[in-house]
Amino acid sequence: MKQIEKKHDGDKAHEIKDIPCPEFWGGLRDVPLLIEFWQCREHRLHDRFVYKRQTEDDDWKIMRLSP
């Protein structure tokens, strides 16, 4: 890490986040469409919520599934 910091030390306003990734690095972007939150409660009255994406502009609809 120190070698990379020294290599990019001459850059203006240098920060760690500005150091470029190697060309061979790849990656994936996981964009969820639905997320469920579940909390265990007594007598099987579990608290369950679903957040469902409505549009690509991050509008979410919240639905309670139970109890």
C-alpha positions as CSV (number, residue, x, y, z in Angstrom):
1,M,0.0,0.0,0.0
2,K,2.8,2.4,0.8
3,Q,4.4,1.8,-2.6
4,I,1.1,2.8,-4.3
5,E,0.8,5.9,-2.1
6,K,4.3,7.0,-3.0
7,K,3.7,6.4,-6.7
8,H,0.6,8.8,-6.6
9,D,2.1,11.2,-4.1
10,G,2.7,13.9,-6.7
11,D,-1.0,14.1,-7.6
12,K,-2.8,17.3,-6.5
13,A,-5.2,16.8,-3.7
14,H,-4.2,13.2,-3.4
15,E,-6.4,10.9,-1.3
16,I,-6.5,7.2,-1.0
17,K,-9.8,7.0,-2.9
18,D,-8.2,8.8,-5.9
19,I,-5.8,5.9,-6.5
20,P,-6.9,4.1,-9.7
21,C,-7.8,0.4,-9.6
22,P,-5.7,-2.0,-11.7
23,E,-7.0,-2.7,-15.2
24,F,-7.5,-6.4,-14.5
25,W,-9.9,-5.7,-11.6
26,G,-13.5,-6.4,-12.4
27,G,-16.6,-6.0,-10.3
28,L,-20.3,-6.5,-10.0
29,R,-23.0,-4.0,-9.0
30,D,-25.9,-5.6,-7.0
31,V,-29.1,-3.5,-7.3
32,P,-31.8,-5.1,-5.1
33,L,-35.4,-4.9,-6.3
34,L,-36.9,-6.3,-3.0
35,I,-35.5,-6.5,0.5
36,E,-37.3,-8.3,3.4
37,F,-36.6,-7.5,7.1
38,W,-37.7,-10.1,9.6
39,Q,-37.6,-9.9,13.4
40,C,-38.5,-12.9,15.5
41,R,-41.2,-12.4,18.2
42,E,-43.0,-14.6,20.7
43,H,-45.8,-17.0,19.6
44,R,-44.8,-16.9,16.0
45,L,-46.0,-13.2,15.6
46,H,-42.9,-12.3,13.6
47,D,-42.5,-8.8,12.4
48,R,-41.9,-8.8,8.7
49,F,-41.5,-5.8,6.3
50,V,-40.8,-5.8,2.6
51,Y,-39.2,-2.9,0.8
52,K,-39.9,-3.1,-3.0
53,R,-38.3,-0.8,-5.5
54,Q,-40.9,1.0,-7.7
55,T,-38.7,2.8,-10.1
56,E,-35.0,3.2,-11.0
57,D,-35.0,6.5,-9.2
58,D,-34.9,4.7,-5.8
59,D,-38.6,5.0,-5.0
60,W,-39.4,2.3,-2.5
61,K,-42.8,0.9,-1.4
62,I,-42.9,-0.4,2.2
63,M,-45.3,-3.3,2.9
64,R,-45.9,-5.0,6.2
65,L,-46.3,-8.7,5.8
66,S,-47.0,-9.8,9.4
67,P,-48.2,-9.8,12.1
